[in-house]
Amino acid sequence: MCDSDAVTPHDPATAARRQAVSVSVATGLYGVSFGALSVAAGLTVPQTMALSLLMFSGGSQFAFIGVIGAGGAAGAAVASAALLGARNGLYGAQLTPLLDLPWRWRGPAAHVTIDESTAVATAQPTRAAARVGFWWTGVGVLVLWNAFTLLGALAGDRLGDPRAYGLDAAAAAAFLALVWPRLAGRAAQGVAAAAVVVALVTTPVLPAGIPVLLAACVAVVVGVAVPPRPAPEVPA
């Protein structure tokens, strides 16, 4: 007799783990770029590792070293990083009811609430699978991002430009692969298109971080302005 609790190839938790591993590897590899660029900007290896371990937000980290490398003040670097990292607060508001974690786990969860863990969690069909996807992705990216950041910081210029290996595109492609199936409806496609337009128009004229927040606000505005459709009645 077959065990009803056995894991099948279509088990949502198994699928979530597979997605988490693929996203973690693609994102973690790009940490090589941050490590190399951070050292080139003048930070030491311990300082670089502290950013990856404690800040742990790729966009914010790149914004920080970008300002430092250009000769900007530390205050401006911190402000740019904080502005770009503000989107994680929006993710937290979305993930809190979805994951429904006990209070003792919310602190660690907040640290690994990033683009990738949010995308994998929200792509799952069940709460249990969402939790699996969130933790596997968050912890996986944390470990691999820091490991490859150290590699990039130690190797420095000997690796050359990491973009030549396509690492910058790999992380974006993995993220797009998660988001794409959720754009099946006309409404989702319209929101995504509007967000892209907002980001493209505002990126050349606004500081780093603001275009991302404005693009996210498109979905918020649509959600407030457009009433949800009533659920279809189920016949008796």
C-alpha positions as semicolon CSV with decimal commas, in nm:
position;residue;x (nm);y (nm);z (nm)
1;M;0,000;0,000;0,000
2;C;0,130;0,342;-0,091
3;D;0,192;0,596;0,182
4;S;-0,038;0,893;0,126
5;D;0,226;1,127;0,277
6;A;0,503;1,018;0,040
7;V;0,667;1,292;-0,159
8;T;0,572;1,286;-0,526
9;P;0,744;1,462;-0,817
10;H;0,459;1,714;-0,810
11;D;0,479;1,781;-0,437
12;P;0,462;2,160;-0,389
13;A;0,736;2,158;-0,124
14;T;0,971;1,967;-0,354
15;A;0,905;2,210;-0,637
16;A;0,965;2,502;-0,402
17;R;1,302;2,360;-0,294
18;R;1,408;2,313;-0,655
19;Q;1,317;2,670;-0,738
20;A;1,497;2,792;-0,428
21;V;1,819;2,610;-0,513
22;S;1,826;2,736;-0,872
23;V;1,758;3,095;-0,768
24;S;2,011;3,077;-0,485
25;V;2,287;2,956;-0,715
26;A;2,213;3,215;-0,984
27;T;2,200;3,499;-0,733
28;G;2,489;3,380;-0,519
29;L;2,726;3,364;-0,813
30;Y;2,678;3,734;-0,874
31;G;2,828;3,798;-0,530
32;V;3,166;3,760;-0,703
33;S;3,097;4,088;-0,877
34;F;3,014;4,269;-0,556
35;G;3,324;4,139;-0,378
36;A;3,554;4,247;-0,659
37;L;3,391;4,588;-0,704
38;S;3,383;4,657;-0,330
39;V;3,758;4,602;-0,292
40;A;3,819;4,810;-0,603
41;A;3,615;5,092;-0,445
42;G;3,855;5,100;-0,151
43;L;3,686;4,878;0,109
44;T;3,883;4,607;0,286
45;V;3,789;4,240;0,271
46;P;3,641;4,245;0,627
47;Q;3,439;4,557;0,543
48;T;3,313;4,394;0,226
49;M;3,209;4,081;0,412
50;A;3,037;4,287;0,681
51;L;2,822;4,453;0,414
52;S;2,723;4,120;0,259
53;L;2,648;3,956;0,592
54;L;2,474;4,241;0,775
55;M;2,321;4,457;0,502
56;F;2,244;4,156;0,279
57;S;2,062;4,339;0,004
58;G;2,240;4,324;-0,328
59;G;2,097;4,644;-0,472
60;S;2,171;4,839;-0,155
61;Q;2,523;4,701;-0,139
62;F;2,600;4,801;-0,498
63;A;2,452;5,146;-0,434
64;F;2,672;5,187;-0,126
65;I;3,000;5,098;-0,294
66;G;2,899;5,295;-0,603
67;V;2,882;5,616;-0,401
68;I;3,200;5,532;-0,210
69;G;3,388;5,442;-0,527
70;A;3,284;5,771;-0,688
71;G;3,428;5,964;-0,394
72;G;3,097;6,038;-0,225
73;A;3,052;6,090;0,148
74;A;2,963;5,803;0,380
75;G;2,631;5,968;0,464
76;A;2,531;5,980;0,098
77;A;2,629;5,615;0,057
78;V;2,419;5,511;0,356
79;A;2,122;5,716;0,236
80;S;2,135;5,562;-0,112
81;A;2,158;5,210;0,029
82;A;1,872;5,271;0,272
83;L;1,651;5,417;0,002
84;L;1,703;5,120;-0,227
85;G;1,651;4,876;0,060
86;A;1,319;5,030;0,159
87;R;1,143;4,795;-0,082
88;N;1,211;4,508;0,156
89;G;0,962;4,668;0,394
90;L;0,695;4,629;0,128
91;Y;0,790;4,264;0,093
92;G;0,752;4,216;0,466
93;A;0,397;4,349;0,456
94;Q;0,314;4,097;0,186
95;L;0,489;3,799;0,343
96;T;0,364;3,838;0,701
97;P;0,009;3,712;0,634
98;L;0,129;3,465;0,372
99;L;0,385;3,285;0,589
100;D;0,219;3,345;0,928
101;L;0,542;3,267;1,114
102;P;0,569;3,243;1,495
103;W;0,710;3,555;1,657
104;R;1,041;3,389;1,742
105;W;1,113;3,335;1,373
106;R;1,018;3,679;1,248
107;G;1,354;3,837;1,331
108;P;1,557;3,586;1,127
109;A;1,291;3,599;0,855
110;A;1,324;3,976;0,830
111;H;1,697;3,941;0,759
112;V;1,641;3,708;0,463
113;T;1,341;3,895;0,322
114;I;1,483;3,991;-0,018
115;D;1,370;3,998;-0,379
116;E;1,443;3,632;-0,439
117;S;1,293;3,483;-0,122
118;T;0,980;3,691;-0,172
119;A;0,943;3,584;-0,533
120;V;0,982;3,214;-0,458
121;A;0,748;3,226;-0,157
122;T;0,468;3,411;-0,335
123;A;0,490;3,177;-0,636
124;Q;0,386;2,872;-0,431
125;P;0,031;2,730;-0,422
126;T;0,018;2,651;-0,049
127;R;0,135;2,815;0,274
128;A;0,355;2,518;0,360
129;A;0,528;2,535;0,022
130;A;0,562;2,912;0,056
131;R;0,745;2,867;0,386
132;V;0,975;2,607;0,233
133;G;1,050;2,829;-0,066
134;F;1,107;3,135;0,152
135;W;1,353;2,972;0,394
136;W;1,541;2,769;0,138
137;T;1,583;3,070;-0,087
138;G;1,664;3,321;0,186
139;V;1,920;3,103;0,362
140;G;2,057;2,966;0,034
141;V;2,119;3,312;-0,108
142;L;2,266;3,429;0,224
143;V;2,521;3,148;0,230
144;L;2,616;3,152;-0,138
145;W;2,615;3,533;-0,168
146;N;2,862;3,564;0,119
147;A;3,077;3,276;-0,006
148;F;3,112;3,425;-0,353
149;T;3,152;3,776;-0,214
150;L;3,458;3,649;-0,027
151;L;3,588;3,484;-0,343
152;G;3,546;3,804;-0,542
153;A;3,704;4,018;-0,270
154;L;4,007;3,792;-0,245
155;A;4,052;3,742;-0,618
156;G;3,988;4,105;-0,709
157;D;4,100;4,205;-1,056
158;R;4,230;3,858;-1,138
159;L;3,875;3,750;-1,220
160;G;3,822;4,028;-1,471
161;D;3,481;4,185;-1,521
162;P;3,221;3,940;-1,378
163;R;2,966;4,072;-1,627
164;A;3,169;3,907;-1,903
165;Y;3,057;3,569;-1,765
166;G;2,691;3,667;-1,774
167;L;2,650;3,658;-1,396
168;D;2,454;3,983;-1,392
169;A;2,204;3,842;-1,639
170;A;2,177;3,505;-1,460
171;A;2,024;3,651;-1,145
172;A;1,778;3,865;-1,341
173;A;1,680;3,569;-1,561
174;A;1,612;3,348;-1,259
175;F;1,393;3,617;-1,105
176;L;1,204;3,671;-1,431
177;A;1,141;3,297;-1,461
178;L;0,958;3,307;-1,128
179;V;0,754;3,615;-1,207
180;W;0,656;3,523;-1,563
181;P;0,396;3,251;-1,481
182;R;0,213;3,501;-1,259
183;L;0,151;3,734;-1,554
184;A;-0,113;3,517;-1,719
185;G;-0,404;3,757;-1,659
186;R;-0,460;4,082;-1,844
187;A;-0,467;4,279;-1,520
188;A;-0,129;4,144;-1,405
189;Q;0,021;4,212;-1,747
190;G;-0,108;4,567;-1,743
191;V;0,032;4,636;-1,396
192;A;0,369;4,486;-1,494
193;A;0,385;4,691;-1,813
194;A;0,298;5,012;-1,628
195;A;0,562;4,938;-1,363
196;V;0,825;4,881;-1,631
197;V;0,739;5,211;-1,800
198;V;0,759;5,400;-1,470
199;A;1,097;5,245;-1,389
200;L;1,242;5,315;-1,733
201;V;1,122;5,677;-1,741
202;T;1,235;5,767;-1,390
203;T;1,569;5,582;-1,372
204;P;1,769;5,840;-1,571
205;V;1,642;6,137;-1,368
206;L;1,594;6,011;-1,009
207;P;1,839;5,880;-0,749
208;A;1,893;5,505;-0,714
209;G;1,613;5,337;-0,527
210;I;1,331;5,578;-0,603
211;P;1,241;5,427;-0,946
212;V;1,204;5,084;-0,785
213;L;0,972;5,221;-0,517
214;L;0,766;5,413;-0,772
215;A;0,731;5,100;-0,986
216;A;0,610;4,908;-0,681
217;C;0,361;5,184;-0,605
218;V;0,192;5,114;-0,940
219;A;0,059;4,785;-0,803
220;V;-0,046;4,953;-0,479
221;V;-0,240;5,223;-0,664
222;V;-0,410;4,969;-0,889
223;G;-0,499;4,753;-0,590
224;V;-0,661;5,048;-0,413
225;A;-0,833;5,197;-0,717
226;V;-0,969;4,877;-0,873
227;P;-1,215;4,685;-0,653
228;P;-1,155;4,308;-0,634
229;R;-1,377;4,087;-0,840
230;P;-1,640;3,899;-0,641
231;A;-1,571;3,530;-0,599
232;P;-1,777;3,309;-0,832
233;E;-2,074;3,145;-0,669
234;V;-2,041;2,772;-0,621
235;P;-2,360;2,585;-0,716
236;A;-2,515;2,377;-0,443
